[in-house]
Amino acid sequence: MRGIFVPRICDGSDCASRFATSLVILTSSVLFGLAHLYQGRAGFVSTMVLGLLFGISRAALGSLIPVIVWHAGVDVVAGIAGPRYLLV
């Protein structure tokens, strides 16, 4: 969803500047991390960092497709490795 909404936010402002684009990516990444705060501090930080990487990639590549593939890969790895760490 962020990959669709961030460019729309930029359309309404002057995201031609690197500062404005960086601010939108940073803000959306922090919000993305906050949405995963239920996973604890590590979940917040790791999700925020992934959000930053996804946002920077989206801005640099100008396409959402590589980020979607990357996100799917992260989800597959988390789905396979995650249960090992969740089971006590």
C-alpha positions in Angstrom: 0.0 0.0 0.0 2.8 2.4 0.8 4.3 2.0 -2.6 1.1 3.3 -4.1 0.3 6.0 -1.6 3.8 7.6 -1.3 3.9 8.7 -5.0 0.4 10.1 -4.5 1.6 12.1 -1.5 4.5 13.4 -3.6 2.1 14.4 -6.4 0.4 16.8 -4.0 3.7 18.4 -2.9 7.1 19.3 -4.3 8.7 15.9 -4.1 11.0 16.8 -6.9 13.5 17.8 -4.2 15.5 15.1 -2.5 14.6 16.5 0.9 10.9 16.2 0.3 11.2 12.7 -1.1 13.4 11.7 1.9 11.0 13.1 4.3 8.1 11.2 2.8 10.1 7.9 2.8 11.3 8.4 6.4 7.8 9.3 7.7 6.1 6.4 5.9 8.9 4.0 7.2 8.4 5.1 10.8 4.6 4.7 10.5 5.3 1.3 8.9 7.5 0.3 11.8 4.9 1.6 14.4 2.3 -0.6 12.8 4.6 -3.6 13.7 5.3 -2.4 17.3 3.3 -5.4 18.6 6.4 -7.5 17.6 8.4 -5.6 20.1 11.4 -3.2 19.7 13.2 -5.5 17.3 10.1 -5.9 15.1 9.7 -2.1 15.1 13.3 -1.4 14.1 13.7 -4.2 11.6 10.4 -3.3 9.9 11.3 0.4 9.8 14.7 -0.4 8.2 13.0 -2.6 5.6 10.5 0.2 5.0 13.4 2.6 4.4 15.1 0.2 2.0 11.9 -0.5 0.2 11.1 3.2 0.0 14.6 4.2 -1.2 14.5 1.3 -3.8 11.1 2.5 -5.0 12.3 6.1 -5.4 15.6 5.1 -7.0 14.2 2.5 -9.5 11.0 4.4 -10.3 9.1 1.1 -10.2 7.2 -0.8 -7.6 7.6 -4.2 -9.2 11.2 -5.0 -7.9 10.1 -3.9 -4.4 7.0 -6.2 -4.6 9.3 -9.2 -5.6 11.8 -8.3 -2.8 8.9 -8.0 -0.2 7.6 -11.4 -1.3 11.1 -12.9 -0.9 11.3 -11.5 2.6 7.8 -12.9 3.5 8.8 -16.3 2.1 12.0 -16.4 4.2 10.1 -15.2 7.3 7.5 -17.8 6.7 10.0 -20.6 6.5 12.5 -19.5 9.2 10.0 -17.7 11.4 8.4 -20.7 13.0 11.7 -22.0 14.1 12.2 -18.9 16.2 8.6 -18.6 17.4 8.3 -22.1 18.8 9.9 -22.4 22.2 
